[in-house]
Amino acid sequence: MATVSNTFQTGVHGSRPTSGLAYGALYACSTHNLIYQTPDGGGTWVTWSDPGSSTDAELAAIAGLTSAANKLPYFTGSGTAALADFTAAGRAIVDDADAAAQRTTLGVGTADSPQFTAVNVGHASDTTIGRTSAGIANVEGKDIYLVGGTDVAVTDGGTGSSTASAARTALGLAIGTDVKAQTPTTISPSQLVANTDNWNPTGLSTADEIRVSTDASRNLTGITAPAAEKYLALVNIGAQNLVIKHDVTSTAANRFYCPGSSDFTLAANAGCLLFYDSTSTRWRVVESAPGAGGGGSVATDTIFDAKGDLPVGTGADTAAKLTVGANGTLLEADSAQSTGLKWSRTLRGKIKGSDGTVLQGAGFTSARNGTGDYTITITSAFAAAPIVVGTVITTAGSRWFTADTISTTSIHVYIASTLSLVDLDFCFIAIAES
């Protein structure tokens, strides 16, 4: 026996070893010219090609196949095998080192441009991306817009046009027809030298602004109505008033509706915005600039001179400035005043009952004359004796504040309980003309 290794040995039939062998070791027998196999690494030997041995079922299945070019054996079940095609193309994929190399072999690598009739995304029968014609792709048969491609119709979400002007027209946004131009059209007609009805100056139909002037205060009762609703600015560039009359004289459709249903005066250098209301068929005064009757910017009104000045009505459609009062004064109605209002001076304070100290307030001093007896001296005299009210600060039952002597310069105060004067903190307020 010639031992090659514990997995393969040669020798005569009687010299087959019975131990120390590897599982599945082979023995080439020169006596019978056979190869034996041991399934247990011990003394059990079976003919290697013996199909009856359970350990040889897979080998026998393979051995029973007839080899051929471009064929690959594979198992079809336990102990059964068959041949499958193994083409050159298949071998080209199998021998690639990784997935990236395999994609390149298949022609779908990152540097490739594979061609498909259509591609279904997310579903086998819809969301199909396809090709309509050269340079035009589609999704579900709807063409995708491409730069430089066919104009997309408005009904498909496009403009149906290749230029901005044509696109605006297609979308109903033509400048001058559907929408106003960014630069307004201004007209400056001849001066109005008489009260005017149904005014129709040259260029009115396309005008956004009218610069108007008059030779004297003149009434304007109407402007020729436009074909559709529009805004129109009216600016008085003259030195005389232009009175916009509320709903009179002119043809009904040309008349004005003014704020408060009252005539609207457009003063010199003032302006207003008109809106033609096609539902009411009237021009409406919707906004006015400084100087116009009934309108203007309070922030820039020349009536004001100082912080705190107030505009006050002095009669029908008239007003005047009420100059701000001194610190601490209050505003009260007084029909004897031209403005119907006047400023009244006030003193407010809190006095400590135990010693007459001023706890809060200014413009006066205080002294304790005796128990519950105090004198408040006014620093700057009132024009007339003030009205004085006060209250006692206590939680100990009924207490009274009494101002028994009041003059333009002092106030004499008593603080009392039911039977006697008491020292308790109190507050007071004195109001009179300055």
ABEGO torsion letter per residue (X at the ends): XBBABAABBBEBAAABBABGBBBGBBBBBAAAGBBBBBAAGBABBBBAABAABAAAAAAAAAAABBBBBGBBBBBAEBGBBBBBBBBAAAAAAAABABAAAAAAAAGABAABBBBBABBBBGBAABGBBBBABBGBBBBGGBBBBBBGBBBBBAAAGBAGBABAAAAAAAAGABBGAABBBABBBBBBBBBBABBBBGBBBBGAAABABBBBBBABBBBBABBBBBABBBBBBBBBABABBBBBBBGBGBBAAABBBBBGGBBBBBBBGBBBBBBBBAAAGBBBBABBBBGBBGBEBAAABAABABBGBBBBBAEBGBBBBBBBBBBGBBBBBBAABAAGBBBBBBBBBBBBAAAGBBABEBGBBBBBAEBGBBBBBBABBBABBBBBBBBBBBAAEBBBBBBABBBAABBBBBBBBAABBBBBBBBBBBBBBX
